[in-house]
């Protein structure tokens, strides 16, 4: 049974930091963080593949870091460390899993979309004030 639960969102001033956590259970570690701002489409922020490699959208490169713990079982945590936050980062942030691993096999060659992931958490709100 796949379960994803985000935490760590909140309100922060511009230039601040937050660390999001996603408590995950499942047989795969093909994971990503997405975000959706009001009136905008959901977009990928960062994805992580089973070999530990990762990709970031241009607007967060150098500021955000996706990682996961070293748990060897099927219950683990995926993180998104967010630094130098600005008001444009304000959004609902979602953790997502692709149980087929297809996103991980192809994610380094193309921009991933929400359709690539079949499990989602409820989301955690991040608000950055200027």
ChimeraX attribute file (.defattr): number of C-alpha atoms within 10 A of each C-alpha:
attribute: neighborCount
match mode: 1-to-1
recipient: residues
	/A:1	5
	/A:2	14
	/A:3	15
	/A:4	22
	/A:5	18
	/A:6	23
	/A:7	19
	/A:8	15
	/A:9	18
	/A:10	14
	/A:11	14
	/A:12	18
	/A:13	14
	/A:14	17
	/A:15	14
	/A:16	14
	/A:17	17
	/A:18	18
	/A:19	16
	/A:20	22
	/A:21	22
	/A:22	26
	/A:23	17
	/A:24	23
	/A:25	18
	/A:26	17
	/A:27	13
	/A:28	16
	/A:29	23
	/A:30	24
	/A:31	28
	/A:32	30
	/A:33	26
	/A:34	21
	/A:35	22
	/A:36	19
	/A:37	16
	/A:38	9
	/A:39	6
	/A:40	9
	/A:41	10
	/A:42	17
	/A:43	18
	/A:44	22
	/A:45	24
	/A:46	24
	/A:47	27
	/A:48	24
	/A:49	20
	/A:50	13
	/A:51	9
	/A:52	12
	/A:53	12
	/A:54	18
	/A:55	20
	/A:56	21
	/A:57	14
	/A:58	9
	/A:59	11
	/A:60	16
	/A:61	12
	/A:62	11
	/A:63	13
	/A:64	20
	/A:65	19
	/A:66	24
	/A:67	18
	/A:68	17
	/A:69	10
	/A:70	9
	/A:71	9
	/A:72	7
	/A:73	9
	/A:74	13
	/A:75	14
	/A:76	17
	/A:77	19
	/A:78	22
	/A:79	21
	/A:80	22
	/A:81	15
	/A:82	19
	/A:83	17
	/A:84	15
	/A:85	23
	/A:86	17
	/A:87	15
	/A:88	13
	/A:89	20
	/A:90	20
	/A:91	21
	/A:92	18
	/A:93	27
	/A:94	26
	/A:95	31
	/A:96	28
	/A:97	28
	/A:98	21
	/A:99	19
	/A:100	14
	/A:101	18
	/A:102	12
	/A:103	25
	/A:104	24
	/A:105	12
	/A:106	12
	/A:107	19
	/A:108	16
	/A:109	10
	/A:110	8
	/A:111	13
	/A:112	22
	/A:113	13
	/A:114	18
	/A:115	8
	/A:116	17
	/A:117	20
	/A:118	11
	/A:119	15
	/A:120	21
	/A:121	19
	/A:122	13
	/A:123	22
	/A:124	21
	/A:125	19
	/A:126	21
	/A:127	19
	/A:128	19
	/A:129	15
	/A:130	10
